Amino acid sequence: MSDLIIRSGQDDRPPLEGIVPPVVIAGPPAIRVRITMLGRMDVRAVTGEPLLPRSRKTRAVLAVLAIESPSVVSRQRLADLLWSRRGEEQARGSLRQALHELQEALGEWGRGLLIATRETVALDLDGVWSDARELPLMARERAEALNLLQAELLSDLDGLDAAFDTWLLDQRRRLREAALDAATARLAAAATAEARALEARRVLAIDAAQEPVWRILIRAEAERGDRGAAFAAWEECRRVFAERFRSAPSPETAALADSLRGEVPALPPVAVSRSAVRGARLGVMPFRVLGGEADAEVSLGLAGEITAALARFRWLVLVDSSSLAAAVRQEGGGGSLELDFTLSGTVQRAGNRVRVTLRLTDHRTPEAVVWAERFDRDANDILALQDEIAAEVVARVDPEILLIEANRAAARPPVHATAYDLLLRAIPAIYRLDRQSYELAGSMLAEATRLEPDYAPAYAWHAYWHLFLVGQGWAQNDADVLAKSEALASRAVALDPSDAQALAILGHVRAFLHHRVAEAVTLYERALALNPNLPMAWVFSALALSYRGDHAEALRRWERYKRLAPLHPHAFFFDAAQLVPLLLLRRYEEVDAAARQVTALHSGFTFPYKAWLSALGHMGRPQEAAEVRARLSAMEPDFDLTKARERAPMQAAVDLDHYLAGLRKAGIT
């Protein structure tokens, strides 16, 4: 297993010598905090304790400080990067709040790391390790560091602010250039034809426009005696230049390729099976028991529960547990089963408590642990323990794998893309809600349904895409979008009636867009019966019950989602669902507090601002309402009482009137 761990766990982690500074047991380590920024951001103490701030903008503040330190960063610059559309005083206040949240998130591990004055902020790098700073220094010597360096910097922080997006693009460009420099240096130092071929491919993975490197690759493969590989490299070079650059390789490269002709026949094009791959292959390994024989039953039972629960997620390809156990016995691992991911872990009992430590390993190069978590439970009721842990594990692992797969799909050339590839590319844009990339995601989903008209998830996600199109006020014709979303969601369910996610999306289309709440509730009950660990189904059913007037039950269902997946990548939407029942239960202060949190997670999502405005109106806070109204107006300038009434799915007249009265008091006309 590689010693490069993207997101480490808390207990039984292997050492990270050479990439992450080792922990010094004899005394307090110099490095106290590790910051991962290549890929999704993660912050941990050297012990593995998670320190990642909840707010995306607070994470962005830490990212700027980590990348630009030891240089001091002015408070004004931080405010301009992340709150560029607010007034100076308000932006400064938001920055102060973010710095306070950052200090609290870092806790004792971060004591003294933030160096702040009235005008500047800096990060003491003596106590911090960050991959964005350290990996470029290692990339020439270590291939694993170079591979990691090619991941997209802060892939989960796009769309926070136009100024920050510009800064982020510059930093990504800088890291890409560093990776290219390192890869080029490694290629120059390669002494054998085999090494030159390997390093040339690394350079081309970063920048396919490096035509001289294509010639090096062709020559190296020919020198190795593999003329077929040399000719395949030439064909790949021609394809890349034609599809990505609308041109042909130079006569020099063509002449080099011509020298191969007559010795190796041209390879026929390989037909791509568009339905061949539609999910990640995952296996749940037998858990290791740290303790007595009695705990072996817990281990086996828990592995079985998790496997059964994961099998309910239609896009995951689960390998039979017995096959995996047999492979482990025969060869010490599941390599022959060609797994993309494995879930492994340990079970340990101490008195009446059981500790289960789990880790998810991505076996594609570079192999890495991508998720880890520890569960401590009362051991008195073993069956309840297995049910609880299995439910929480699968609700967290599913979106984790989905985002990893989406990032991989985005990094692959868009050639011979399957419907599954296109769907994966579209999902991050749906989460980001950036208008331009969102429209591109819609085009990819439309193409996915055209390519594979029997692929239910493509229809379901395309229907989901239409939901935000209306909710964000981006639809040109609401009636057309309503009809299209209904048709897509219904088609998804018709293709796969047992797909819980498709049922949940169809339910939300009918409740939110069409106001057919009773039908939606029936669909949610079926979805939850099929997959009781699907966070989306709990959130959407909570909203539908609140639309129907069952606000207390709606909050209980929302809390169920929150226990299952407290850090879901779509939390900015799912967390906002609680605002509707809280508002209609007249719990305005809670609406205010929750709305501040969810808008901090994603300031460009319009849904929470509307419930927030209504609550502020009922509380009689005109100044705060004016600020929130201005933020909403900047994103959805035509939102008014008429549109609010048309869109609101509340079934009880008293609930609808209460919502609209609050908006009116808040200044919406």
PAKOL-496286 format. One line per field, with one value per residue (C-alpha): residue number from 1; x, y, z. Coordinates in steps of 0.05 Angstrom, whole numbers, plus 5000, padded with zeros to 4 digits. Each point is the difference from the previous one (the first is absolute). Last residue first. Layout:
BEGIN
n = c(NUM,...)
x = c(X,...)
y = c(Y,...)
z = c(Z,...)
***
This chain:
BEGIN
n = c(669,668,667,666,665,664,663,662,661,660,659,658,657,656,655,654,653,652,651,650,649,648,647,646,645,644,643,642,641,640,639,638,637,636,635,634,633,632,631,630,629,628,627,626,625,624,623,622,621,620,619,618,617,616,615,614,613,612,611,610,609,608,607,606,605,604,603,602,601,600,599,598,597,596,595,594,593,592,591,590,589,588,587,586,585,584,583,582,581,580,579,578,577,576,575,574,573,572,571,570,569,568,567,566,565,564,563,562,561,560,559,558,557,556,555,554,553,552,551,550,549,548,547,546,545,544,543,542,541,540,539,538,537,536,535,534,533,532,531,530,529,528,527,526,525,524,523,522,521,520,519,518,517,516,515,514,513,512,511,510,509,508,507,506,505,504,503,502,501,500,499,498,497,496,495,494,493,492,491,490,489,488,487,486,485,484,483,482,481,480,479,478,477,476,475,474,473,472,471,470,469,468,467,466,465,464,463,462,461,460,459,458,457,456,455,454,453,452,451,450,449,448,447,446,445,444,443,442,441,440,439,438,437,436,435,434,433,432,431,430,429,428,427,426,425,424,423,422,421,420,419,418,417,416,415,414,413,412,411,410,409,408,407,406,405,404,403,402,401,400,399,398,397,396,395,394,393,392,391,390,389,388,387,386,385,384,383,382,381,380,379,378,377,376,375,374,373,372,371,370,369,368,367,366,365,364,363,362,361,360,359,358,357,356,355,354,353,352,351,350,349,348,347,346,345,344,343,342,341,340,339,338,337,336,335,334,333,332,331,330,329,328,327,326,325,324,323,322,321,320,319,318,317,316,315,314,313,312,311,310,309,308,307,306,305,304,303,302,301,300,299,298,297,296,295,294,293,292,291,290,289,288,287,286,285,284,283,282,281,280,279,278,277,276,275,274,273,272,271,270,269,268,267,266,265,264,263,262,261,260,259,258,257,256,255,254,253,252,251,250,249,248,247,246,245,244,243,242,241,240,239,238,237,236,235,234,233,232,231,230,229,228,227,226,225,224,223,222,221,220,219,218,217,216,215,214,213,212,211,210,209,208,207,206,205,204,203,202,201,200,199,198,197,196,195,194,193,192,191,190,189,188,187,186,185,184,183,182,181,180,179,178,177,176,175,174,173,172,171,170,169,168,167,166,165,164,163,162,161,160,159,158,157,156,155,154,153,152,151,150,149,148,147,146,145,144,143,142,141,140,139,138,137,136,135,134,133,132,131,130,129,128,127,126,125,124,123,122,121,120,119,118,117,116,115,114,113,112,111,110,109,108,107,106,105,104,103,102,101,100,99,98,97,96,95,94,93,92,91,90,89,88,87,86,85,84,83,82,81,80,79,78,77,76,75,74,73,72,71,70,69,68,67,66,65,64,63,62,61,60,59,58,57,56,55,54,53,52,51,50,49,48,47,46,45,44,43,42,41,40,39,38,37,36,35,34,33,32,31,30,29,28,27,26,25,24,23,22,21,20,19,18,17,16,15,14,13,12,11,10,9,8,7,6,5,4,3,2,1)
x = c(4135,5056,5017,5011,4928,4976,5046,4972,4928,5017,5023,4942,4949,5029,4998,4928,4977,5024,5031,5067,5032,5026,5018,4940,4996,5074,4995,4943,5035,5063,5064,5020,5071,5020,5074,5012,4929,5015,5061,4961,4942,5048,5028,4930,4975,5058,4979,4926,5003,4927,5003,4945,5039,5065,4965,4973,5068,5033,4948,5017,5075,5003,4980,5048,5064,5058,5027,5016,5024,4993,4929,4987,5027,4966,4935,5005,5009,4943,4953,5016,4982,4935,4971,4930,4984,4992,5070,5031,4963,5027,5070,5017,5009,5060,5044,4987,5018,5066,5011,5009,5070,4970,5036,4948,4980,4957,4987,4983,4953,4963,4996,4964,4950,4987,4993,4946,4964,4993,4979,4944,4964,5000,5057,5036,4989,5028,5062,5015,4989,5052,5051,4989,5003,5063,5035,4991,5009,4930,5009,4942,4951,5026,4985,4931,4983,5028,4955,4938,5019,5009,4930,4970,5043,4978,5027,5026,5071,5015,4956,4998,5073,5019,4965,5032,5068,4986,4976,5063,5042,4964,5013,4954,4952,5059,4982,4931,5030,5050,4946,4956,5058,5014,4927,4986,5063,4981,4929,5021,5057,4952,4952,5057,5024,5068,5021,5056,4959,5045,4942,4979,5068,5012,4944,5021,5067,4962,4962,5067,5025,4941,5005,5075,4986,4951,5046,4956,5005,5076,5032,4941,4990,5074,4998,4945,5041,5061,4959,4972,5070,5021,4943,5025,5071,4977,4952,5045,4955,5060,4963,4970,5068,5030,4947,5007,5067,4973,4938,5044,5043,4939,4968,5064,5055,5036,5047,4991,5073,5002,5009,4925,4986,5050,4968,4931,5025,5028,4935,4958,5045,4991,4925,4991,5049,4961,4930,5033,5037,4943,4950,5052,5018,4929,4978,5061,4992,4926,5017,5055,4955,5043,5062,4991,5032,5064,5007,5065,5007,5043,4994,5047,5054,5046,5024,5032,4977,4931,4989,4959,4998,4942,5017,4961,5012,4948,5004,4954,4983,4974,5069,5050,4984,5039,4978,5047,4992,4994,4958,5029,4999,5012,5001,5032,4977,5069,5027,4956,5055,5041,5002,4956,4967,4987,4971,4953,4977,4987,4960,4960,4987,4971,5030,4955,4993,4978,4951,4938,5013,4961,5062,5033,4950,5012,5075,4996,4956,5045,5063,4965,4979,5069,5035,4949,5006,5075,4992,4984,5068,5035,5037,5023,4957,5018,4940,4988,5006,4939,5008,4986,5000,4981,4942,4973,5056,4987,4938,5035,5041,5057,5022,5075,5026,5042,5075,5042,5047,5070,5063,4975,4988,5044,5042,4935,4989,5065,4979,4933,5036,5044,4942,4965,4941,4931,4951,4934,5035,4960,4971,5050,5062,4978,4983,5066,5040,4960,5015,5074,4999,4967,5056,5052,4961,4997,5074,5017,5075,5017,5032,4933,4964,5053,4996,4924,5004,5055,4959,4939,5045,5019,4925,4986,4926,4978,5018,4994,4987,5052,5054,4983,4999,5070,5023,4979,5027,5066,5006,4991,5050,5051,5036,4942,5029,4967,4934,5004,5014,4940,4956,5024,4990,4931,4980,5024,4962,4937,5011,5005,4939,4960,5022,4979,4933,4989,5014,4948,4950,5014,4982,4936,4979,4987,4989,5055,5021,4991,5056,5049,5059,4983,5043,5064,5044,4979,5034,5063,5004,4993,5056,5048,5065,4977,4932,5029,5002,4934,4970,5018,4960,4935,5006,4998,5039,4990,5036,5060,4953,4975,4940,4991,4948,5004,4968,4982,5052,4993,5049,4961,5042,5004,4951,4978,5003,4963,4939,5008,4925,4995,5056,4967,4932,5031,5036,4934,4963,5054,4996,4925,5008,5051,4952,4944,5043,5026,4932,4984,5010,5074,4989,5052,5059,4986,4996,5065,5033,4975,5025,5069,5037,5068,5051,5020,4948,4965,4976,4981,4969,4958,4978,4981,4956,4969,4983,4966,4962,4978,4972,5007,5073,5043,5034,4993,5043,5052,5053,5039,4939,4957,4976,4968,4985,4975,5051,5069,4988,5021,5019,5038,5004,5049,5067,5055,4978,4990,5048,5026,4947,5022,4946,5028,5002,4951,5029,5065,4974,4924,4994,4942,4935,4967,4966,4970,4992,5041,4973,5046,5048,5064,5035,4979,4975)
y = c(5868,4970,5049,4954,5011,4974,4939,4985,5006,4953,4944,5009,5000,4936,4966,5023,4978,4929,4965,5036,4990,5072,5014,5041,5039,5018,5020,5048,5025,5019,4968,5035,5017,4928,5000,5074,5004,4945,5037,5066,4966,4972,5069,5032,4946,5015,5073,4985,4953,4993,4927,4982,5033,4967,4932,5014,5022,4937,4957,5035,5002,4925,4985,5046,4959,5046,5010,4926,4975,5070,5001,4936,5027,5068,4966,4954,5058,5041,4941,4982,5071,4994,4939,5016,4927,5020,5029,4939,4954,5037,5015,4926,4989,5048,4945,4957,5056,5025,4928,4975,4973,4963,5017,4979,4938,4951,5041,5061,4959,4975,5072,5019,4944,5024,5072,4978,4962,5065,5038,4955,5055,4968,5045,4978,4927,5014,5034,4943,4950,5038,4998,4927,4978,5039,4968,4929,4952,4971,4974,4963,5016,5071,5007,4969,5049,5057,4982,5000,5068,5028,4979,5037,5061,5013,5072,4992,5028,4986,4940,4965,5013,4982,4933,4985,5015,4952,4946,5007,4996,4937,4963,4940,5022,5003,5021,5024,5039,5036,5014,5032,5045,5021,5013,5039,5042,5016,5021,5046,5028,5017,5034,5039,5032,5033,4962,5032,5020,4959,4954,4990,4979,4966,4950,4992,4970,4949,4978,4992,4960,4952,4992,4984,4953,4958,4979,4969,5059,4994,5051,5047,4998,5015,5057,5034,4990,5032,5059,5012,4997,5055,5043,4990,5017,5069,5012,4976,4955,4964,4935,4995,5016,4943,4951,5015,4964,4938,4999,5008,4941,4956,5018,4977,5046,4975,5060,5051,4994,4976,5049,5015,4925,4994,5058,4969,4932,5033,5038,4937,4962,5051,5006,4925,4994,5047,4969,4931,5010,5032,4944,4945,5030,5005,4931,4964,5034,4983,4927,5000,5029,5006,5021,5075,5035,5035,5012,5021,5029,4996,5025,5005,4949,4999,4961,5047,4968,4969,4960,5052,4979,5014,4994,4976,5000,4965,5009,4959,5020,4956,4981,5019,4968,5009,4994,5018,5026,4991,5031,4985,5042,4991,4924,4957,4934,4970,5053,4981,4989,4947,4954,4940,5022,5071,4973,4955,5058,5042,4945,4990,5075,5004,5060,5061,5043,5069,5040,4968,5018,4945,4955,5046,4978,4926,5008,5041,4949,4942,5035,5016,4928,4972,5049,4993,4925,5005,5042,4937,4972,5051,5063,5041,4969,5018,5015,4954,5047,5036,5003,5056,5003,5071,5008,4998,4968,4959,5037,5042,4941,5034,4971,4998,5033,4953,5003,5020,4945,4999,4998,5031,5065,5018,5051,5034,5016,5039,5036,5018,5029,5044,5018,5031,4968,5016,5055,5011,5007,4952,4950,5000,5011,4946,4950,5010,4991,4938,4970,5016,4968,4938,4996,5000,4949,4954,5012,4971,4989,5045,5047,5006,5017,5053,5029,5008,5030,5049,5021,5012,5041,5045,5011,5028,5016,4943,5039,4966,4929,5014,5012,4935,4962,5025,4977,4928,4998,5031,4949,4942,5030,5006,5059,5045,5066,5043,4965,5014,5073,5004,4968,5050,5060,4975,4990,5070,5028,4964,5027,5071,4991,4974,5060,5048,4965,5005,5075,5009,4957,5042,5064,4969,4977,4932,4964,4948,4975,4925,4988,5035,4988,4951,4937,5001,5010,4931,4967,5042,4981,4927,5006,5024,5037,5055,5006,5011,5076,5005,4954,5045,5064,4972,4940,5041,4989,5051,5016,5036,5029,5054,5026,5074,5054,5075,5066,4999,4946,4925,4943,4935,4940,5021,4948,4959,4932,5027,5014,5000,5007,5055,5040,4992,5022,5063,5013,4991,5048,5052,4991,5009,5065,5025,4984,5037,5062,4999,4991,4932,4973,4986,4956,4945,5031,5072,4981,4961,5059,5050,4955,5005,4936,4990,4962,4935,4985,5005,4928,4987,5069,4993,4930,5022,5056,4950,4952,5058,5013,4928,5002,4937,5008,4938,4979,4924,4962,4958,5005,5050,5045,5000,5046,4976,5037,4960,4984,5029,5043,4955,5038,4964,5032,4991,4998,5012,4938,5003,4951,4929,4975,5041,4996,4989,5057,4986,4980,4964,4960,4993,4946,4951,5022,4958,5054,5064,4995,5034,5039,4998,4946,4991,4940,4957,4930)
z = c(4946,5043,5056,5059,5024,4932,5005,5069,4975,4943,5046,5048,4943,4972,5067,5016,4930,5014,4939,4999,4932,4993,4927,4978,5065,4999,4927,5017,5062,4962,4974,4935,5021,5017,5016,5017,5028,5051,5027,5002,5036,5052,5014,5002,5047,5047,5002,5005,5060,5021,5020,4950,4944,5022,4996,4930,4977,5026,4966,4934,5010,5010,4927,4964,5000,4982,5071,5008,5068,5030,4974,5039,5065,4998,4982,5061,5048,4971,4994,5072,5021,4961,5032,4975,4986,4927,5000,5033,4952,4939,5026,5012,4926,4999,5028,4938,4952,5030,5023,4929,5015,5061,5064,5052,4960,5039,5062,4958,4956,5061,5026,4936,5012,5071,4974,4949,5055,5039,4937,4977,4960,4931,4976,5064,4982,4930,5027,5048,4943,4959,5056,5019,4927,4987,5059,4971,5058,5001,4929,4969,5056,4999,4926,5008,5056,4958,4941,5044,5029,4929,4979,5060,4984,4929,5002,4928,5009,5073,5014,4932,4984,5071,4994,4933,5032,5058,4952,4958,5064,5023,4935,5004,4945,4951,4929,5020,5058,4955,4948,5053,5021,4929,4982,5064,4990,4928,5017,5056,4957,4943,5048,5034,4935,5002,5062,5040,5061,5047,5019,4928,4974,5066,4987,4927,5022,5042,4937,4965,5060,4995,4924,5005,5058,4958,4943,4946,4951,4999,4954,4999,5076,5009,4949,5040,5063,4967,4976,5069,5029,4951,5026,5071,4979,4978,5058,5057,5042,5032,5016,4931,4970,5041,4973,4925,4989,5034,4956,4938,5019,5016,4933,4967,4975,4937,5009,5055,5022,5073,5057,5007,5005,5057,5037,4991,5025,5063,5009,4994,5047,5055,4985,5013,5059,5046,4996,4997,5065,5038,4985,5012,5068,5024,4975,5028,5068,5002,4987,5054,5055,5062,4961,5009,4941,4978,4925,4967,4930,4939,4928,4941,5018,4940,4940,4950,4954,5007,5064,5037,5073,5047,5074,5060,5075,5042,5076,5044,5071,5056,5024,4946,4933,4936,4927,4944,4929,4926,4945,4932,4937,4926,5005,4947,5031,4993,5047,5058,5051,5036,4940,5016,5065,4975,4935,5039,5043,4938,4967,5064,5005,4929,4964,5002,4937,5024,4956,5030,5073,5035,4996,5051,5053,4987,5002,5064,5034,4979,5024,5067,5010,4985,5047,5056,4995,5004,5063,5039,4981,5043,4982,4940,4946,4928,4956,4940,4939,4972,4925,4951,4924,4979,4953,4930,4960,4938,4976,4947,4975,4964,4934,4993,4937,4957,5014,4941,4979,5030,4959,4936,5035,5059,4961,4982,5073,5003,4936,5031,5060,4956,4955,5061,5035,4972,5020,5034,5068,5044,4951,4944,5043,5049,4946,4963,5065,5017,4932,5009,5069,4971,4948,5055,5041,4940,4986,5069,4993,5060,4950,4963,5065,5015,4930,5003,5070,4982,4939,5044,5045,4942,4990,5069,4988,5045,5062,5068,4976,4946,5051,5037,4935,4984,5069,4986,4929,5023,5056,4952,4951,5055,5034,5020,5025,4946,5013,5074,4986,4953,5054,5052,4954,4980,5072,5018,4940,5023,5069,4974,4956,5058,5041,4945,4992,5075,5000,4945,5037,5063,4963,4971,5069,5032,4933,5004,5069,4994,4950,5045,4951,4946,5005,4959,5061,5025,4941,5009,5074,4981,4949,5053,4986,4954,5035,5070,5001,4962,5054,5058,4988,4972,5046,5064,5064,5056,5065,4971,4948,5047,4962,4985,5010,4989,5018,5074,5011,4994,5005,4996,5021,5073,5025,4940,5032,5061,4957,4925,4990,5053,4967,4932,5027,5028,4935,4962,5047,4991,4925,5001,5039,4950,4943,5036,5010,4929,4968,4971,4929,5009,5061,4988,4964,5020,5074,4996,4965,5052,5056,4970,4989,5032,4961,5035,4975,4932,4993,5072,5009,4937,5019,5071,4973,4951,5056,5035,4936,4997,5070,5042,5017,4990,5065,4996,5052,4963,5055,4958,5004,4938,4945,4936,4935,4941,4947,5013,5061,5058,5063,5055,5069,5058,4966,5051,5037,5076,5033,4998,4951,4940,4947,4930,4950,4944,4932,5016,5058,5002,5053,4994,5032,5053,5040,4974,4925,4945,4942,4940,5024,4962,5031,4942,5015)
***
